[in-house]
């Protein structure tokens, strides 16, 4: 799908962000492991969460789908079925990496596949610790999917220090550890999103400057009875859009503001963004707030490596914000972006350059030369089938002198099926 994005004079209105896909995917996978029935409300229609449901059905879970309410009767740790055909993880790196941990821990032989994009994403980072725990994993060259997983011997306990801050790697190892008689421990020097340990109620202690999270067979797996909050990563696109488009005001109720996910909120405020958050409630153990953003002049900033893990999904659209700051901004320590659905550092660099923004690319980041109130060139952008690049290009295009076109714009549906309709509802042209 090719989408034309016209410049906007202002953005005004209230929108409900889609349900958080990180929490949704986890809720489905964890419900598989529970012996009780889980009831999950506000379950999203986005592709990745729907993929999670398809995968747990393949392993024996009973899923009753009533629109945005999902009821899952899990198999428990010991009742999963060995799938007769490969399990398709679609575009979801979260599903593949977390499910690999579950299958390795349970000793269920299976093959995990994905779409063309996921098949280019390296999996060696999870293969190494799972192999040390006793699993045998075969992959394509360089650790690329598909992954053939089996385990013939006993599951070995493991004390694993994360080499990088990665919630998916952390979760993979902890989920495998849930099947061991002795505890597996993950040491996390730099905090990453904490949904897995929060939703499973895993013990977390602080030792020698690191979080230490433990899992074992002795830990009960609770049913996933929760209401999923709005996705902060989706809301971040409107926080940037509302900041850079003049005379704008956007309100987003019921948005998750987990502090291990919302570093972009602090970064934008540091840049001078006018964002107010009014705490509303808890959705499960997740803090929820109403977010309100109004247009404001932005200052340049430096995003440090220790901020990257908790702003990783928002970095492409934060680059758009930097293009309108009054000076030079830099991102460092973000090499992880090169291994997402696309090489996001290069993809967003090309989007900005096509729009007339001066950008310098580095191995682990970007230098962006901002200019307040600049008019962006009308341009032709390729999303690279990456949802966050498609949406970031759209936000940039709102500040264009002329209309821009975005190829493969349907990629937005991976995380935000309503994005284009929400854009149309907010934009005054």
C-alpha positions in Angstrom: 0.0 0.0 0.0 1.3 3.5 -0.9 0.0 6.2 1.4 0.1 9.9 0.7 0.6 12.2 3.7 -0.3 15.8 3.3 1.2 18.6 5.4 -0.8 19.5 8.5 -1.6 23.0 9.8 -2.3 21.6 13.2 -3.2 18.4 15.1 -6.1 18.4 17.5 -8.1 15.7 19.2 -8.3 12.8 21.6 -7.3 9.3 20.5 -7.0 5.9 22.3 -3.7 4.3 21.7 -3.8 0.6 20.7 -3.3 -1.9 23.4 0.3 -2.6 24.4 1.7 -5.3 22.1 4.6 -6.2 24.4 2.3 -6.9 27.2 -0.3 -8.6 25.0 2.2 -11.1 23.5 3.5 -11.9 26.9 0.1 -12.4 28.4 -0.8 -15.0 25.7 2.5 -16.9 26.1 2.3 -16.9 29.9 -1.3 -18.0 29.8 -0.2 -21.0 27.8 2.0 -22.0 30.8 -0.8 -21.6 33.4 -3.1 -24.4 34.5 -5.8 -21.9 35.2 -8.0 -20.0 32.7 -6.8 -16.5 31.9 -9.1 -13.7 30.9 -7.4 -10.8 29.0 -9.3 -7.6 28.1 -8.4 -4.9 25.6 -6.4 -7.5 23.6 -5.2 -5.8 20.4 -6.0 -6.6 16.8 -2.4 -5.9 15.7 -0.6 -8.6 13.8 2.1 -9.5 16.4 -0.3 -10.2 19.3 -2.6 -12.2 16.9 0.5 -14.2 15.9 1.1 -15.0 19.6 -2.4 -16.5 19.9 -1.9 -18.6 16.8 1.3 -20.0 18.2 -0.1 -21.0 21.6 -3.0 -22.7 19.8 -0.5 -24.8 17.9 1.0 -25.9 21.3 -2.4 -26.9 22.7 -3.9 -23.9 24.4 -7.7 -23.3 23.9 -8.3 -19.7 22.9 -11.8 -18.1 22.9 -11.7 -14.8 21.1 -14.6 -12.4 21.7 -13.3 -9.2 20.0 -11.1 -7.4 22.5 -11.6 -10.0 25.2 -9.5 -13.2 25.1 -10.0 -16.3 27.3 -7.1 -18.8 27.3 -7.1 -22.2 28.9 -3.5 -23.1 29.1 -1.7 -26.5 29.0 0.5 -25.8 32.1 4.2 -26.5 32.0 3.8 -30.2 31.3 0.9 -30.4 28.9 2.1 -28.7 25.8 1.7 -30.5 22.5 4.7 -31.1 20.2 3.7 -29.3 17.0 3.5 -31.4 13.8 4.4 -28.5 11.6 6.7 -25.5 12.0 5.3 -22.8 14.3 5.1 -19.5 12.4 6.1 -16.5 14.5 5.2 -14.1 11.7 7.0 -10.8 12.1 7.4 -11.0 15.9 10.9 -11.2 17.3 9.3 -11.2 20.8 7.2 -14.3 20.1 10.1 -16.2 18.5 12.6 -15.4 21.3 10.3 -16.0 24.2 8.8 -19.1 22.6 12.3 -20.5 22.1 12.9 -20.2 25.8 9.6 -22.0 26.6 10.2 -24.9 24.1 13.8 -25.3 25.2 12.8 -25.4 28.9 9.9 -27.8 28.3 11.9 -30.1 26.0 9.3 -29.9 23.3 10.9 -30.5 19.8 9.7 -27.8 17.4 10.8 -25.6 14.5 10.2 -21.9 14.7 9.8 -19.9 11.5 8.9 -16.4 10.6 8.3 -14.0 7.7 11.0 -12.7 5.4 11.8 -9.8 7.8 12.1 -12.0 10.9 14.1 -14.5 9.0 16.9 -11.9 8.7 17.0 -11.2 12.4 19.9 -12.8 14.3 19.0 -15.3 17.0 22.5 -16.4 18.2 22.1 -14.2 21.3 19.4 -16.5 22.6 20.9 -19.7 21.2 24.0 -19.5 23.3 22.5 -19.4 26.8 19.8 -22.0 25.8 22.5 -24.3 24.6 24.3 -23.9 27.9 21.1 -24.9 29.6 21.0 -28.2 27.7 19.1 -27.4 24.5 20.1 -28.3 21.0 19.3 -25.5 18.5 20.0 -25.7 14.8 19.6 -22.6 12.6 20.5 -21.1 9.3 23.9 -19.5 8.7 24.8 -16.9 11.4 22.1 -18.0 13.7 19.2 -16.9 11.5 15.7 -18.5 11.6 14.3 -21.0 11.2 15.3 -22.5 14.6 15.0 -26.2 15.2 14.8 -26.8 19.0 15.1 -29.9 21.0 16.4 -31.1 24.4 17.2 -34.7 25.2 19.1 -34.3 28.5 18.1 -32.6 31.7 17.7 -28.8 31.9 20.7 -27.2 33.6 20.4 -24.3 36.0 22.2 -21.3 34.8 23.5 -18.0 36.2 23.5 -15.6 33.2 24.8 -12.1 33.1 23.2 -10.2 30.3 25.8 -9.0 27.8 23.4 -6.3 26.6 20.3 -4.8 28.0 17.6 -6.8 26.3 14.2 -7.7 27.6 13.7 -10.4 25.0 17.0 -12.1 25.9 16.3 -11.8 29.6 12.8 -13.2 29.2 13.9 -16.1 27.0 16.3 -17.4 29.7 13.9 -16.8 32.5 11.1 -18.7 30.7 13.4 -21.7 30.1 14.4 -21.5 33.8 10.7 -22.0 34.8 11.1 -25.7 33.9 14.2 -26.4 36.0 14.3 -28.0 39.5 17.1 -25.6 40.5 16.9 -21.8 40.0 18.2 -20.1 36.9 19.3 -16.5 37.6 19.6 -13.6 35.2 21.9 -10.7 36.2 20.8 -7.4 34.6 23.3 -4.6 35.0 21.2 -2.1 33.0 17.5 -2.3 33.5 15.3 -3.2 30.5 11.5 -3.4 30.3 10.3 -5.5 33.2 7.0 -6.9 32.0 8.0 -10.5 32.2 9.2 -10.5 35.8 6.2 -8.3 36.8 3.5 -10.4 35.0 5.0 -13.7 36.3 5.7 -12.4 39.8 9.4 -13.5 39.6 11.6 -12.5 42.5 14.0 -9.6 41.8 16.8 -8.6 44.2 19.5 -6.0 43.8 23.1 -7.3 44.2 26.4 -5.7 43.3 24.8 -3.0 41.1 22.6 -5.4 39.1 19.1 -6.7 39.2 19.1 -10.5 39.8 15.9 -12.2 38.6 15.3 -15.9 39.4 13.0 -18.6 37.9 12.5 -22.3 38.5 9.8 -25.0 38.5 9.0 -24.1 42.1 7.6 -20.8 41.0 3.9 -20.8 40.4 2.6 -19.4 37.1 -0.4 -17.2 37.7 -3.3 -16.9 35.2 -3.1 -13.7 33.1 -6.2 -11.9 34.3 -5.5 -8.3 33.2 -6.6 -5.3 31.2 -3.9 -4.4 28.7 -3.0 -0.6 28.9 -2.5 1.6 25.9 0.9 1.2 24.1 3.3 3.9 25.1 5.4 3.1 22.0 2.4 4.0 19.8 1.6 7.1 21.8 5.2 8.3 21.3 4.4 9.1 17.7 1.8 11.5 18.7 3.9 13.0 21.5 6.4 14.0 18.8 3.8 15.0 16.3 2.0 17.2 18.8 5.3 18.8 19.8 6.5 19.7 16.3 3.3 20.6 14.4 2.3 24.2 15.4 -1.0 24.9 17.2 -1.4 21.3 18.2 -3.0 19.6 21.2 -3.4 15.8 21.5 -4.9 13.9 24.4 -4.3 10.2 25.0 -6.1 8.5 27.9 -5.4 5.1 29.4 -1.7 5.0 28.2 0.8 2.7 29.9 3.7 4.6 31.5 5.8 1.8 32.9 9.1 3.6 33.9 11.1 0.8 32.2 9.4 1.7 28.9 8.9 5.4 28.9 12.3 6.9 28.8 11.2 8.8 25.6 8.9 10.8 27.9 11.9 12.1 29.8 13.9 12.7 26.7 11.1 14.8 25.1 10.6 16.8 28.2 14.4 17.4 28.4 14.1 18.8 24.9 11.4 21.2 26.1 8.2 19.3 25.0 5.0 20.4 26.7 3.7 17.0 28.0 1.5 16.5 31.0 0.7 13.1 32.4 -2.1 12.6 34.9 -2.0 9.2 36.6 -5.3 7.4 36.2 -5.1 3.9 37.5 -3.3 0.6 37.3 -3.9 -2.0 34.6 -2.7 -5.2 36.3 0.6 -4.0 37.7 1.2 -1.4 35.0 0.8 2.3 35.8 -1.6 4.1 33.4 -1.9 7.8 32.7 -3.7 10.3 30.5 -1.1 12.1 28.3 -1.6 15.6 26.9 0.9 17.2 24.5 0.9 20.7 23.1 3.2 22.3 20.6 6.5 23.6 22.0 9.9 24.7 20.8 12.4 21.9 21.2 16.1 22.0 22.3 18.8 19.5 21.0 19.8 16.6 23.3 22.2 13.8 23.6 20.7 10.3 24.1 23.2 8.3 26.1 23.8 4.5 25.8 22.2 3.8 29.2 18.9 5.4 28.0 18.7 3.3 24.9 17.1 0.1 26.4 14.1 1.9 27.7 13.6 4.0 24.5 14.6 1.5 21.9 11.3 1.4 20.1 10.8 5.2 20.2 14.2 6.1 18.8 13.1 6.4 15.1 10.4 9.0 16.0 12.7 10.7 18.5 15.0 11.3 15.5 12.1 13.1 13.9 11.8 15.4 17.0 15.5 16.1 16.8 15.1 17.3 13.2 13.1 20.3 14.6 15.3 21.1 17.6 17.3 24.3 17.8 20.7 22.7 17.3 22.6 19.4 17.0 21.4 16.2 18.7 23.1 12.9 18.9 22.3 9.3 19.7 25.0 6.9 20.8 25.0 3.3 21.9 22.1 2.3 19.7 23.7 -0.3 17.4 20.8 -2.7 18.5 18.6 -0.7 16.1 20.5 -2.2 13.2 19.0 -5.6 14.0 15.3 -4.8 14.2 12.7 -5.3 11.5 15.0 -3.2 9.4 18.4 -1.5 10.0 16.5 1.3 11.7 19.5 3.6 12.0 20.0 3.5 8.3 16.3 3.5 7.5 15.5 6.6 9.6 18.6 8.4 8.3 17.4 7.9 4.7 13.9 9.2 5.7 15.4 12.3 7.2 17.8 12.9 4.3 15.0 12.6 1.8 13.1 15.2 3.7 16.1 17.6 3.5 17.5 17.1 7.0 21.3 17.0 7.5 22.2 13.7 9.2 25.4 11.9 9.9 25.4 8.2 10.4 27.6 6.3 12.8 28.0 2.6 13.7 26.0 3.0 16.9 24.0 6.2 16.3 23.2 9.4 14.5 24.0 13.1 14.6 21.1 15.2 13.5 21.3 18.9 12.7 18.0 20.3 13.8 16.2 23.5 12.7 13.1 24.9 14.4 10.1 25.3 12.1 11.8 23.8 9.1 9.8 22.8 6.1 10.4 19.2 5.0 10.7 18.3 1.3 7.9 16.3 -0.2 9.6 12.9 -0.6 9.1 9.3 -1.5 9.8 7.0 1.5 10.1 3.2 1.7 9.1 1.8 5.0 11.2 -1.3 4.4 8.2 -3.2 5.7 9.0 -1.8 9.2 6.1 -0.4 11.1 8.1 2.1 13.1 9.8 3.5 10.0 6.5 3.8 8.2 4.9 5.8 11.1 8.0 7.9 11.7 8.1 8.9 8.1 4.4 9.9 8.3 5.1 12.2 11.3 8.0 13.8 9.5 5.8 14.3 6.4 3.2 16.3 8.4 5.8 19.2 8.4 6.3 19.0 4.6 6.1 21.8 2.0 4.3 19.3 -0.2 2.8 15.9 0.2 5.0 12.8 0.7 4.4 9.2 -0.2 5.2 6.2 1.9 5.5 2.8 0.3 4.5 -0.4 2.1 2.6 1.8 4.6 0.5 -1.3 5.6 3.5 -2.3 7.8 2.0 0.0 10.5 -0.6 -2.7 11.2 2.1 -4.9 12.9 1.7 -2.7 16.0 -0.9 0.0 15.2 -3.7 -0.9 12.8 -5.5 2.3 13.5 -2.5 4.6 12.8 -3.6 6.0 9.5 -7.2 6.6 10.6 -6.0 8.3 13.8 -3.7 10.5 11.7 -6.6 11.5 9.5 -8.8 12.3 12.5 -6.2 14.5 14.1 -4.9 16.4 11.1 -6.3 19.8 10.1 -5.1 20.7 6.6 
